[in-house]
Amino acid sequence: MQHIRFELEPDREHVELNQLLKLAGLCDSGGMGKAIVASGAVEVDGEVELRKTCKIRPGQRVVLEDVEIEVVSGQA
């Protein structure tokens, strides 16, 4: 499994799930990210997540196929 460490910008408390997929390079656009989430292919902390704009916070893990994204706080 490929692991990606995604660091939030220091002034951000969360990132929307569809945007996280885009920013991590797993899809080309936020719209494509929404479609991927809607298909049931994304898990957040081990559970299938269907809310496209679910707020992902530091400490959460997102899995899409064989890629795991670890979200961490950015440094100020």
C-alpha positions as CSV (number, residue, x, y, z in Angstrom):
1,M,0.0,0.0,0.0
2,Q,1.3,3.5,-0.9
3,H,1.3,6.0,1.9
4,I,0.9,9.8,1.5
5,R,1.4,12.2,4.3
6,F,-0.8,15.3,3.7
7,E,0.0,18.3,5.7
8,L,-2.7,20.9,6.2
9,E,-1.8,24.5,5.8
10,P,-1.1,26.0,9.3
11,D,-4.3,28.2,9.3
12,R,-6.6,25.3,8.3
13,E,-8.4,22.9,10.6
14,H,-9.7,20.6,7.9
15,V,-9.9,19.8,4.2
16,E,-12.9,18.6,2.3
17,L,-12.7,15.0,1.3
18,N,-13.1,15.6,-2.5
19,Q,-10.5,18.3,-2.4
20,L,-8.1,16.1,-0.4
21,L,-8.2,13.5,-3.2
22,K,-7.4,16.2,-5.7
23,L,-4.6,17.8,-3.7
24,A,-3.1,14.4,-3.0
25,G,-2.9,13.8,-6.7
26,L,-5.4,10.9,-6.8
27,C,-7.8,12.7,-9.2
28,D,-7.7,15.7,-11.6
29,S,-10.4,17.8,-10.1
30,G,-12.7,18.3,-7.1
31,G,-15.6,17.2,-9.3
32,M,-13.9,13.9,-10.1
33,G,-13.2,13.6,-6.4
34,K,-16.9,14.0,-5.6
35,A,-17.7,11.2,-8.1
36,I,-15.1,8.9,-6.6
37,V,-16.5,9.5,-3.1
38,A,-20.1,9.0,-4.3
39,S,-19.1,5.6,-5.8
40,G,-18.3,4.3,-2.3
41,A,-14.6,3.7,-3.1
42,V,-13.3,5.9,-0.3
43,E,-12.8,4.9,3.4
44,V,-12.2,7.3,6.2
45,D,-10.8,5.7,9.4
46,G,-11.9,2.3,8.1
47,E,-15.5,3.2,7.2
48,V,-16.9,3.9,3.8
49,E,-17.6,7.6,3.4
50,L,-20.2,8.9,1.0
51,R,-20.3,12.6,2.0
52,K,-18.3,14.3,-0.7
53,T,-17.4,17.3,1.3
54,C,-16.8,15.5,4.6
55,K,-14.4,17.5,6.7
56,I,-11.1,15.6,7.1
57,R,-9.1,16.7,10.2
58,P,-5.5,15.9,11.4
59,G,-5.2,12.4,12.6
60,Q,-7.7,10.9,10.2
61,R,-6.7,8.4,7.5
62,V,-8.3,8.2,4.1
63,V,-8.0,5.1,1.9
64,L,-8.7,4.9,-1.9
65,E,-7.8,1.5,-3.5
66,D,-4.2,0.9,-2.5
67,V,-3.3,4.4,-1.3
68,E,-3.6,5.6,2.3
69,I,-3.5,9.3,3.1
70,E,-2.5,10.4,6.6
71,V,-3.7,13.9,7.3
72,V,-1.4,15.9,9.7
73,S,-1.4,19.5,11.1
74,G,0.7,22.0,9.3
75,Q,3.4,23.8,11.1
76,A,3.0,27.5,11.8
